[in-house]
Amino acid sequence: MDKLYHLIAGLVICTAVGLGLYYLVGCTANFSKGAGLLTAFSAGAIKETWDAYRAKSWTVKTWNVFDFLATCVGGFAGIFILITVFKMN
């Protein structure tokens, strides 16, 4: 269930940043999609680093790669949403 939350978070972050940059700031579609994806990746890495810091150890168990990858997959799903639903080509 935790991986689903990470996937949804990546999707929402990527979609929100992409739409915000495209419609509110006026950036190009490619820049907006790339920035959204990079933001989702960064959010996943920062979240996992924060979890490892809170656990006061830096091991494979505390920095969960699969949680990070689920957030990244959510970011790619956000790109898919931006392209298919919002026609950002």
N, C-alpha and C positions, 0 to 999 in steps of 0.2 A: 504494500500500500504506500510505503514511503517513496518508492520509485515513481509511482503515479503522481504524487505531489510534486516531485522534482520535474517530471515531464510537463505537467500543467504550468508550473512556474516558468520554465523555459519558454513554453509557448506564449504565455501571457506577456512576459518581458519582451520577447522578440517582436511580437505583434504590436505591442504598445509603442515601443521605441521606433519601429519601422513606420507605423502610421503617423506618429507625432512628428518625426523628421520630414516625412513626405508631405503631409497636409498642413502642418502648422509652421514649419521652418522653411519649407520649399526646396528641400534637397532633392537630388535625383533619385529615381527608384532604386538603382543599383547601390548607391551609397546608403540609402535608408535601410535596405535589406541587409547589407553587410554590417552596418552599425548595430542593427537589432540582433543579428546573430552573435556578433562580438560581445555585446552587452549580456546576452544570455550565457555565453561561455564564461565571461568574467564573473557573473553573479554565482554560477555554479562553483567556480574555483574559490571565490571569496567565502562562500557559505561552508564549503568543506574545510577550508583553512581555519575558519572560525570554530568549527566543531572540534578540530584537532587542538586548537589553542585552549578551548574550554576543558578538554579532557586532560590537559597538561602533559600530553605525550604526542609524539609524531611518529606514528607507525601506520602500517597498511590498514589496520583496523579502524583507526580514528579518521584518516583521510580516505574516505570511501570512494574509490574510483567509479564504482557503478552508479552511485548517486550523481556524481559529476557527469557521467555519460548520459544518464537519464535526462539531466538538465540540457545537455547538448542536443540530444534527440528532440527534446521539446523545442529548442531553438530552430532546428531544421523543419519541424512541423509548423512553426510560426512562419517561416519563409514560404512554405507550401500554401498556408492560408493567405499570406500577402499576395502571392502570385495568382492563385485561383479565385479567391473570393473578392479581393480588392483590386484585381487586374493591374498590379504593379509590375509591369514587364520591362 
